[in-house]
């Protein structure tokens, strides 16, 4: 089979020029993003030696999602996604350079890192829904699942490389290098976004219509669609209770496995390795279409993995379990993203994806406070066990509810 035939069959989204530019720019930038994530978490834990304060930083970074996601979704449907994305990436780059400078000068206190996290969270609540809804226009709707899976693939490849490099860089050079590399990694993104031809303007943008009305319209559509609503429900619970890995892993690496920043980096790499494998398998099988059983099974599998991790005291077993958790996590998230986008009307995608971003990122402050408090009082092992068991019970309940709601919705549609 020729190279072109392989691309056409397994990675058809890459046949679209604009998506290819978007994707290749992200390949480098996401490594820097993960280096900053790891560097920031370990720096905060090193400065404060407090899992609760680490949780507060994570909460601050995602709090803007709770406040601004819904109105931003309505605005996205009215403006050029290319222009918005370009401006946001510039500010993110400047933010990374500023943090690198503060750490280099030795004036990066817990307070300054908290302010930086709040600013980054504000930028992310614009960046996430724009990026997600823009993909449907850069690649055709027919190849949307492949585009999402490919994006998840490079995100998780960066999750493998970034934490490992960050752990070593932090050990030998300090946090400054992590933040500096992240700032530099935005350069290829900006170049490629500039070259993209698709502006991403919404075809049915409504002038004179109140944003509050458009928000209600989007929420009403989600509530009336059981496939979207139950998917978002599983995503919200997972992000609140299950997937607090940025807080749980550094504490587990230090207190349970008696490791340092390198152990933390390698555990994050294990999570990323499993996630990369899951994303790649989704990409090459995307021609089979969305598989709802895989989506629901992945959420249940993730909860089981988290529960089992709570019993691990040896590094090698923890490493293997985090790999399996990573596979389950990316399978659940990529399938959820595809499910929501393919069931969303074009003119409402920005609003619906803003709700998706709200529960994907906005639930994290609550989850961060939950995880930080649990870690402070009960330790890493107990927190993993409780979170995993809660996830198993919740996912089974939602799966049963989903089948009932979908059956009722089909019955009503048939009778109508």
Buried (B, 14 or more C-beta within 10 A) or exposed (E): EEEEEEEEEBBBBBBBEBBBBBBBBBBBBBBBBBBBBBBBBBBBBEBBEBBBBBBBBBBBBBBBBBBBBBBBBBBBBBBBBBBBBBEBBBBBBEBBBBBBBBBBEEEBEBEBBBEBBBBBBBBBBBBBBBBBBBBBBBBBEEBBBBBBBBBBBBBBBBBBBBBBBBBBBBEEEBBBBBBBBBBBBBBBBBEBBEEBEBEBBBEEEBEEEEBEEBBBBBBEBBEEBBBBBBBBBBBBBBBBBBBBBBBBBBBBBBBBBEBBBBBBBBBBBBBBBBBBBBBBBBBBBBEEEBBBEBBBBBBBBBBBBBBBBBEBEEBEEBBBBBBBBBBBBBBBBBBBBBBBBBBBEBBBBBBBBBBBBBBBBBBBBBBBBBBBBBBBEEBBBEBBBBBBBBBBEBBBEBBEBBBEBBEEBEEEEEEE
